[in-house]
Amino acid sequence: MKIIEKGRMVSIFSLIFLILFAIVFAVGSTVGAEEKHETLKIGFCFDITAMGAEWFLPGKQALQMEFERINENGGVKIGDKIYDLELISETTNFTAEGAKAGAEKLVYKDKVKFMWGAGIMHTTMALQDVTMPNKIINFSQGFGRECLTGPMVDGQIVDPYPYKYTIMLISTSYEATPAMWRWVRGNYPDYKRVGALNINTTAAHWCTGEIAKRVLPIFGFEMVYEEYFDQGITDFYPLLTKLLAQNPDIIHAPNLGPTDWALLMKQAREMGFKGEGLFLLENPPTPGLIEIAGGKENVEGLINWNWPTDGEDAVPELVDFKNRYTEKYGQWVPAAMIPVRALPPLLEVLKILGTVDDSDKIMELLTSRRWESYGQEIAFGGEEYYGVPNMLVYPLDIIQMRDGVFEKVGVISIEDQLDFWENHQ
């Protein structure tokens, strides 16, 4: 009997040992699984220290916010691996040399798999001289045709291998402005004369000197003044003196930075640009616009585009993003939305393919169909014009400043952006 009891006691201790071993093993397995998370390094190379910071720093903040959210929810499972996302940033300092140096550091030292960069055409092309030969997929806000085509000669694509690993994140003048000018024509039938001021860059000459000159006659407008100026000036009075002498109905300045644009409107009103005169900008609005411009009366009638984040037609997912960004950083900046629009479809493609390394397959699938991003359908196109189908577009709201508040007045659809020029060659 004692032997049996002793045996039972041994069995009990064995059972306890096995249970404890199982617990330790399970805990160890969990810890091991967590330790097996790999890091997917993603580069961010924009001007976040010089004159472009007011545009591009919010984009870095937005990506960082979304990366943190993804990592807190377990990361991203791609193939048989789970990845946490890491954003590594460098500044271009608004120069081609800075863009190239930043890209080289991110690609060769940090070993990033994907890149977000850059934001101005000359910096974008310098950065892509590094990303392209290394097959690093780059998401750009370059805002210029040659950011996708490569350098052109006499308006023709000469590079048989354009920047095929680059995605353009933001609709350019070629995509967005036809619908905007169509809206102006429908709502201001007596307006005709357009005065254009723009910064002296290759992209600005393309937006104004090529695209605007093609679009305006289609809708019955006439460009009565065109001038380019060096970046960094704050005194627009001499330029406005010449522009206003041509009696424009509309002042168009598509490539100005937020502060420059606000100062231009302020000075134009001070010089007598009539209250019914319109300003047309090709970017989302920015915080502090009314204050810098000297009051809501100076920006009355301003037309630009924006995301559907307000009003009855607001997209819930975009509203959620806006609220989370505002809560984290204290102030909503619409430009923060630009870089993240490509993130959901990119991650979905990586999951489908099970790889982060095959750039050709990733680009092929990414640009081959429509995806959903923050509650909106997004599409890729532009192959006939850019040489590659890498222009990302999504629906935009046309908004106008009325009594100090931006109101939605129209919509720029995906079809508006991708199909307009088929019928207006």
C-alpha positions, 0 to 999 in steps of 0.5 A: 500500500505504501508503495502504491501511495509512493507511486501515486505521489511520484505520478503526481509530481511527474504530472506537475512537472509536465504541466510546468514544462508545458507552461514554460515551453508555451511561454518560451514559444510565444517569446520566440515567436515575438523575437522572430519578427523581422524589420522591414526598413522603409526610407523617407527622403524629403526636404524636412529641414528647409523650405519644403518642411511645411509640405513634407514633414507632415507626411513623415509624421503620418507614415510614422503614425501608421507604422506604429499602429501596424506594429502595435497590431502585430505587424505584417505577415508576408510569406512565412515571416512577420515584419515590423515596419521601420521608417528611416528618414533623411532630408534632401535639404531641397537640393539634388545633392542632398537627395542623392546623398540621402538616398545613397545612405538609405539604400547602401547603409540602411538597406531599405527595401522601399523608399518614399521620396522626394518632393520636388522634381530636381530632387526626385530625379537625383534620388531616383538615380540611386533607387532605379538601378537598385530596383528600390520601389519609390513613392514620389511627390515629384510633381513633374512629367520627367519624374516618371518619363526620365529626361525628355528631349524636345518633348519626347520620351527618349529613355527606353527604361523610364523610372519604372520603379517609381509611383507618383503619389499625387495628381499633377496639373495634367490629371487634376486641373481640367476638372477644376477649370471646367468647374470654374467655367460652369460657375463663372461664365463671364470670367476669361482672363488668367494671370499665371505666376509660378516658381522658376523650376522645370516642373513649374514651367511644365505645369504653367507653360505646357499644361495650363496653356493646353487646358485653358483654351479648351474651356474658353480661358485666355492666359494674359500674363505668365511670369516665373520667379526665384524661390524664397522671395516674399515681395510679390508687389513688383510681379503683381504690378505687371500682372494686375495691369492685364486685368485678370479675372483669375490668378493661377499659381499652381506650384507655390508653397503654402506661405508664398501663396498666402502672401501672394493673395494678401499682396494682390488684394492690397493692390486692388485685385477685385473681391470677385477675382478668383485665386486657383491653387492646385494643392490641398489647403494648409493651416494658417492660410487665412492668418498669413493672408491677412484675413478671410476677405483676402482669400475669398473665392480661393479654389483648390482641391482636398480630400473628402474629410468634411461634410455629409460626403466625408469618407469615414476612414479618411475622417478617422485618419484626420482625427488620429493625426490631429490628436497625435500632432495637435493640428490637421495638415491635409498634405499629411494624407498624400504619402499614406495613400499608397501604403494599404495597396503596397502592403496588400500586394506584399501579402499576396506575393509573399515577398518584399524583394521582387520589385518587378512582380510587386510593381506589375501587380500594384499597377495592374488593378484598382485597390481600396485605400482609406475607404476610397478606390484608387487606380493607376494609369498614365502609361501613354503620357508618362511611359509607365502606368505609375500615376496613382489617382483617387477621387478629390473634392473641389473646394472654394473659400466662402466667408472664411470656410472651405466648402465642397463645390465639386468632385474630380473623379478617377475618370476625370483624371485618367480619361480627359486627354483621350478626347482633347489631344 
